[in-house]
Amino acid sequence: MKYAFVLTALFLGGLTACKNGNETFDASGTFEADEVVVSSEISGKLIAFRVEEGQHLDKDTVIGQVDATGISLQKEQAEASIAALSQKTADVSPQVRLLENQLTVQQTQLDNLLYEQKRIRNLLQADAATGKQMDDINAQVEVAQKNLLVTRQQIAVQRNNVATQNRAILSEGKPLEKRVAQLEDQLKRAALVNPVTGTVITKFAEEGEFTTAGKALYKIADLSTLTLRAYITGKQLPGVKLGQQVKVMVDDGKDGYKEFPGTLTWIAGKAEFTPKTIQTKEERANLVYAVKIMVKNDGYLKIGMYGEVRL
């Protein structure tokens, strides 16, 4: 997230060709940096927070920890619920085994009846048995066959019912697994990781305090390169281009200037009125264009410091 310091003053002569003693400049402005406000991604107590203002931090450095005991317990609960699902499933084996035993008995009875049916048929052909005997054995064979079919259907239905019931129970596992993954991700976010290399500008929290997701903990910026935001006039606009090398002058405190090379990296696409820090009505009516100049910092430049530009 980019935050810029608001320009506090622009010099009147910098919009055309400002003079300071014997020095002539084309524009002036103040230095700013790309600032990142770092916050916690979860809520909780800061059980560790190793950040001090002015401290240099490297990217991906772990600088603190948020208490995530509650999240850890929720994860364990979800994992226990997954493990308990297998205990809720029904075992089809006892019911099916009973029906299969019954099926074996019925099959044996049918085999005996078929043998008896064949014997009576042979006796009937030899006029040694009556038609009634044949009708009776045929009826018994038909009943046995139907009973066998019914038992087989019962086994299939039992297996299908139990399988459907078990699928419904086990289907609860997928959402629980996603919940575990979600909580695992939150546990990882309990560690506070510095996102960029830079210097801590402002510290907003202390170890032991309670923080919430999104609440600012500290502000960090890379001070190795600063941006000078200045304004040029419409007459100066045709003479500048992106990537142009310029000279940036900073007051050295001894009635002189310290010179830095700079690169023009951005030019506003629209004109705006001169900032109201210029008090005269005539100058406020002028239209200007904002520009940004990147300047390598040797440690001398500070955020908010004034700089002069020579195009």
Secondary structure as the mmCIF struct_conf table of DSSP 4:
data_model
#
loop_
_struct_conf.conf_type_id
_struct_conf.id
_struct_conf.beg_label_comp_id
_struct_conf.beg_label_asym_id
_struct_conf.beg_label_seq_id
_struct_conf.end_label_comp_id
_struct_conf.end_label_asym_id
_struct_conf.end_label_seq_id
STRN STRN1 TYR A 3 TYR A 3
HELX_LH_PP_P HELX_LH_PP_P1 PHE A 5 LEU A 7
HELX_RH_3T_P HELX_RH_3T_P1 LEU A 12 LEU A 15
TURN_TY1_P TURN_TY1_P1 THR A 16 THR A 16
STRN STRN2 CYS A 18 ASN A 20
TURN_TY1_P TURN_TY1_P2 GLY A 21 ASN A 22
STRN STRN3 GLU A 23 PHE A 25
BEND BEND1 ASP A 26 ASP A 26
STRN STRN4 ALA A 27 GLU A 32
STRN STRN5 GLU A 35 SER A 39
BEND BEND2 GLU A 41 ILE A 42
STRN STRN6 GLY A 44 PHE A 49
TURN_TY1_P TURN_TY1_P3 GLU A 53 GLY A 54
STRN STRN7 HIS A 56 LEU A 57
TURN_TY1_P TURN_TY1_P4 LYS A 59 ASP A 60
STRN STRN8 VAL A 62 VAL A 66
HELX_RH_AL_P HELX_RH_AL_P1 THR A 69 LYS A 88
BEND BEND3 THR A 89 THR A 89
HELX_LH_PP_P HELX_LH_PP_P2 ALA A 90 ASP A 91
HELX_RH_AL_P HELX_RH_AL_P2 SER A 93 GLN A 125
TURN_TY1_P TURN_TY1_P5 ALA A 126 ASP A 127
BEND BEND4 ALA A 129 ALA A 129
HELX_RH_AL_P HELX_RH_AL_P3 GLY A 131 LEU A 170
TURN_TY1_P TURN_TY1_P6 SER A 171 GLU A 172
HELX_RH_AL_P HELX_RH_AL_P4 GLY A 173 LYS A 188
TURN_TY1_P TURN_TY1_P7 ARG A 189 ALA A 190
STRN STRN9 ALA A 191 VAL A 193
BEND BEND5 VAL A 196 THR A 197
STRN STRN10 GLY A 198 LYS A 203
TURN_TY1_P TURN_TY1_P8 GLU A 207 GLY A 208
STRN STRN11 PHE A 210 THR A 211
TURN_TY1_P TURN_TY1_P9 ALA A 213 GLY A 214
STRN STRN12 ALA A 216 ALA A 221
TURN_TY1_P TURN_TY1_P10 LEU A 223 SER A 224
STRN STRN13 THR A 225 THR A 233
TURN_TY1_P TURN_TY1_P11 GLY A 234 GLN A 236
HELX_RH_3T_P HELX_RH_3T_P2 LEU A 237 GLY A 239
TURN_TY1_P TURN_TY1_P12 LEU A 242 GLY A 243
STRN STRN14 GLN A 245 ASP A 251
BEND BEND6 GLY A 253 GLY A 256
STRN STRN15 TYR A 257 ILE A 267
BEND BEND7 GLY A 269 LYS A 270
STRN STRN16 GLU A 272 PHE A 273
HELX_LH_PP_P HELX_LH_PP_P3 THR A 274 PRO A 275
TURN_TY1_P TURN_TY1_P13 LYS A 276 THR A 277
BEND BEND8 ILE A 278 ILE A 278
HELX_RH_AL_P HELX_RH_AL_P5 LYS A 281 ARG A 284
TURN_TY1_P TURN_TY1_P14 ALA A 285 ALA A 285
STRN STRN17 LEU A 287 LYS A 296
BEND BEND9 GLY A 299 GLY A 299
TURN_TY1_P TURN_TY1_P15 ILE A 303 GLY A 304
STRN STRN18 TYR A 306 ARG A 310
#
